[in-house]
């Protein structure tokens, strides 16, 4: 039974290494290795015996190489993780390698998601400010004529503070002429300088 299990493990390792895993859900060697490790817990048990020290070390080295590629560890992206993986490879601690890299992967995913959210928020804010500047120019043009609207739009082109844009919106309502509006807008925008 152990020999058949060992052959199954070896075959799975070979398929993963060749990129011919029969697991349709595996999108990379890294995924295949995780599926091999976590779907078939018996791998660790089979490789745990002293008679399999060489295979355990080879398997650990193979996993380490695949994780180097996935995590860009050779480029020194995470020196602490790289050192810990090297220590685990030397000890042949395959399961601990999986746990360590799974945690690191989760952390990277959280970081990527935070970066995506931050970028999306910045883009949304920029789009919102651009919309507000266009709207203010349109409102000024409607109330005081096209020339005033165009001059106000040019004046507000670089403005990025929502409070100042809101103040210009109030000025459109409060001012009686286009000249008054442009003077008020210059004062409001000039507050930044």
C-alpha positions as CSV (number, residue, x, y, z in Angstrom):
1,X,0.0,0.0,0.0
2,X,2.8,2.5,0.9
3,X,4.6,1.7,-2.3
4,X,1.5,2.4,-4.4
5,X,1.0,5.6,-2.5
6,X,4.6,6.6,-3.0
7,X,4.3,5.9,-6.8
8,X,1.1,8.0,-6.8
9,X,3.0,10.9,-5.1
10,X,5.9,10.6,-7.4
11,X,3.6,10.5,-10.5
12,X,1.8,13.6,-9.2
13,X,5.1,15.4,-8.6
14,X,6.2,14.5,-12.1
15,X,2.9,15.7,-13.7
16,X,3.1,19.0,-11.8
17,X,6.7,19.6,-12.7
18,X,6.0,18.9,-16.4
19,X,2.9,21.1,-16.2
20,X,0.7,18.2,-17.2
21,X,-1.4,18.0,-14.0
22,X,-4.7,16.4,-14.7
23,X,-6.3,18.7,-12.3
24,X,-8.3,21.2,-14.4
25,X,-8.4,23.7,-11.6
26,X,-4.6,24.0,-11.3
27,X,-3.6,27.2,-13.1
28,X,0.1,27.0,-12.3
29,X,2.7,24.7,-10.8
30,X,2.2,26.6,-7.6
31,X,-1.6,25.8,-7.6
32,X,-0.8,22.2,-8.5
33,X,1.7,21.9,-5.7
34,X,-0.8,23.2,-3.2
35,X,-3.5,20.8,-4.4
36,X,-0.9,18.0,-4.2
37,X,0.0,19.1,-0.6
38,X,-3.4,19.9,0.7
39,X,-5.7,17.6,-1.2
40,X,-3.6,14.6,-0.6
41,X,-2.4,14.9,3.0
42,X,-0.9,11.5,2.8
43,X,2.1,13.1,0.8
44,X,3.5,14.5,4.0
45,X,3.0,11.2,5.8
46,X,4.6,9.2,3.1
47,X,7.6,11.5,2.8
48,X,8.0,11.7,6.6
49,X,9.9,8.4,7.0
50,X,13.7,8.4,7.1
51,X,13.8,6.1,4.1
52,X,12.3,9.0,2.0
53,X,14.7,11.7,3.1
54,X,16.1,12.1,-0.4
55,X,12.7,12.3,-2.0
56,X,11.5,14.7,0.7
57,X,14.5,17.0,0.1
58,X,14.0,16.9,-3.7
59,X,10.3,17.6,-3.3
60,X,11.1,20.6,-1.0
61,X,13.7,21.9,-3.4
62,X,11.2,21.6,-6.3
63,X,8.5,23.5,-4.3
64,X,11.1,26.1,-3.3
65,X,12.0,26.7,-7.0
66,X,8.3,27.0,-8.0
67,X,7.7,29.5,-5.2
68,X,10.8,31.5,-6.1
69,X,9.2,32.1,-9.5
70,X,5.7,32.9,-8.1
71,X,7.0,35.2,-5.3
72,X,10.0,36.7,-7.1
73,X,12.1,35.6,-4.1
74,X,15.3,35.4,-6.0
75,X,15.0,39.1,-6.7
76,X,15.1,39.7,-2.9
77,X,11.4,40.7,-2.7
78,X,11.2,39.2,0.8
79,X,14.5,38.3,2.3
80,X,13.0,37.0,5.6
81,X,10.7,34.6,3.8
82,X,13.5,33.5,1.4
83,X,15.8,32.7,4.4
84,X,13.0,30.8,6.2
85,X,12.2,28.7,3.1
86,X,15.9,27.9,2.6
87,X,16.0,26.7,6.2
88,X,12.8,24.6,5.7
89,X,14.2,23.1,2.4
90,X,17.4,22.1,4.3
91,X,15.2,20.4,6.9
92,X,12.9,18.9,4.4
93,X,9.8,20.4,6.1
94,X,7.4,20.3,3.2
95,X,4.2,21.0,5.2
96,X,5.8,23.9,7.0
97,X,6.9,25.4,3.7
98,X,3.3,25.2,2.5
99,X,1.9,26.9,5.5
100,X,4.5,29.6,5.4
101,X,4.0,30.4,1.7
102,X,0.3,30.2,2.1
103,X,0.4,32.9,4.7
104,X,2.7,35.0,2.6
105,X,0.5,34.6,-0.4
106,X,-2.6,35.7,1.6
107,X,-0.7,38.8,2.8
108,X,0.4,39.6,-0.8
109,X,-3.2,39.2,-1.9
110,X,-4.4,41.6,0.8
111,X,-1.7,44.1,-0.2
112,X,-2.7,43.8,-3.9
113,X,-6.4,44.3,-3.1
114,X,-5.5,47.4,-0.9
115,X,-3.5,48.8,-3.8
116,X,-6.3,48.2,-6.2
117,X,-8.8,49.8,-3.9
118,X,-6.6,52.9,-3.3
119,X,-6.0,53.3,-7.1
120,X,-9.7,52.9,-7.8
121,X,-10.5,55.5,-5.1
122,X,-8.0,58.0,-6.5
123,X,-9.3,57.5,-10.0
124,X,-12.9,57.9,-8.8
125,X,-12.0,61.0,-6.9
126,X,-10.2,62.5,-10.0
127,X,-13.2,61.7,-12.2
128,X,-15.5,63.3,-9.6
129,X,-13.5,66.4,-9.4
130,X,-13.3,66.7,-13.2
131,X,-17.1,66.3,-13.4
132,X,-17.6,69.0,-10.8
133,X,-15.3,71.4,-12.6
134,X,-17.2,70.8,-15.9
135,X,-20.5,71.3,-14.1
136,X,-19.4,74.6,-12.5
137,X,-18.3,75.8,-15.9
138,X,-21.6,74.8,-17.5
139,X,-23.6,76.5,-14.7
140,X,-21.6,79.7,-15.0
141,X,-22.1,79.6,-18.8
142,X,-25.8,79.1,-18.4
143,X,-26.2,82.0,-15.9
144,X,-23.6,84.5,-17.2
145,X,-22.8,83.5,-20.8
146,X,-20.4,81.3,-22.6
147,X,-17.4,83.5,-22.2
148,X,-17.7,83.6,-18.4
149,X,-18.2,79.8,-18.4
150,X,-15.1,79.2,-20.5
151,X,-13.0,81.6,-18.3
152,X,-14.2,79.9,-15.1
153,X,-13.4,76.5,-16.6
154,X,-9.9,77.6,-17.4
155,X,-9.5,79.1,-13.9
156,X,-10.7,75.8,-12.2
157,X,-8.7,73.5,-14.5
158,X,-6.1,72.6,-11.8
159,X,-8.3,72.9,-8.8
160,X,-8.5,69.6,-6.8
161,X,-10.0,70.7,-3.5
162,X,-13.7,69.9,-3.2
163,X,-14.2,72.6,-0.6
164,X,-13.0,75.3,-3.0
165,X,-15.1,74.0,-5.8
166,X,-18.1,74.1,-3.6
167,X,-17.3,77.7,-2.7
168,X,-17.2,78.5,-6.4
169,X,-20.6,76.8,-6.8
170,X,-22.0,79.1,-4.0
171,X,-20.5,82.1,-5.8
172,X,-22.3,81.2,-9.0
173,X,-25.5,81.5,-7.0
174,X,-24.6,84.6,-5.0
175,X,-22.9,86.8,-7.6
176,X,-24.9,89.1,-9.8
177,X,-22.5,89.4,-12.8
178,X,-20.0,87.2,-14.6
179,X,-17.2,89.7,-13.6
180,X,-18.2,89.3,-9.9
181,X,-18.1,85.5,-10.3
182,X,-14.7,85.5,-11.9
183,X,-13.3,87.8,-9.2
184,X,-14.8,85.6,-6.5
185,X,-13.5,82.4,-8.1
186,X,-10.0,83.9,-8.4
187,X,-10.1,84.8,-4.7
188,X,-11.3,81.3,-3.8
189,X,-8.8,79.5,-6.0
190,X,-6.1,81.9,-4.9
191,X,-6.6,80.8,-1.3
192,X,-4.5,77.7,-2.1
193,X,-1.5,79.8,-3.0
